[in-house]
Amino acid sequence: MGSTRRVRKAVIPAAGLGTRFLPATKAVPKEMLPVIDRPAIQIVVEEAVAAGIDDILIISSPYKKVMEDHFDRAFELEARLAAKGKDVEVEALRAIGEHAQVHFVRQGEPMGLGHAVSMARRHVGDEPFAVMLPDDIMVDGGLLLRGMIDALDATGRSVVALKEFPLSEISSYGCAAHSPVEAGSPLVSVTGLVEKPRAEDAPSRLAVMGRYVFTPAIFEHLAAIEPGVGGEIQLTDAMDRLRQAEGMSGYVFSEGRYDIGQKQDFLRATVELALEHPELGPEFARFLAELARRRD
Ligand code: UTP
């Protein structure tokens, strides 16, 4: 695979029901919950842009129209803000999605993550592409995704992000059997994938995280599989077929990931991003230190 095929498209499946964050997600999509002043989905789009991607397809649902509004221009609001001299706010609105084209397709029914990804087939065409789950927020300036794209460029193989967890937690994730490639490299060769194994059956402690870079062959495998657990088309099943057909790399990382579909991690992501925020950070750090002192 030559460098002319470099990954430039990302697919963000965002049509799920978001049950773990009810009641907040009854009327507001999980992806629109703000982490400080940006909705989660905007943070993911900005990560894609930081990794060199300029074309994004969001898999949405009929109940999440507000996501489409967020990435659309808001001429009236911009004009009113401009008339009041609020140039910084106008700029912040214009910057949303400015460095990438953001497209939408609707998944009429939530028939599983694999089904959501298969909705992207026509848009992606015959190119390698990234899949980014918006539950996973990376605070790393696009470093992980860029590394994964470089790995696909170098090897021609699909790449999946992997992170080590204690065995007691592995049953919440897809788990990868693997063999090393080269000492010191973040890459491993994936030799098997198991969805949510019991701790005693887990082939390793490496869990699949929500960043993937696929060759377009994933679509053939998604089309070929039968619905699995819960009548859903499982991405893991198609990935395991893709792995057997073409091989697959894992990219092992440790820092910067928050699962904002979980309340505890949502809080952590908010605190880390607040501490990094150029205007809010210093005062917020003092507040946290003071709070910790008071609670000691
Ligand atoms: P999850 O399994 O986390 O489901 O989906 P969910 O509905 O979003 O959240 P919970 O678990 O009920 O709280 C993983 C990703 O796949 C997308 C989701 O939007 C999420 O980003 N997805 C899932 C779809 O786009 N379509 C589906 O049919 C299922």
Residues whose N, C-alpha, C, O or C-beta is under 5 A from the ligand:
A	BS01	UTP	P13 A14 A15 G16 L17 G18 T19 R20 F21 I59 E109 P110 M111 G112 L113 A116 L133 P134 D135
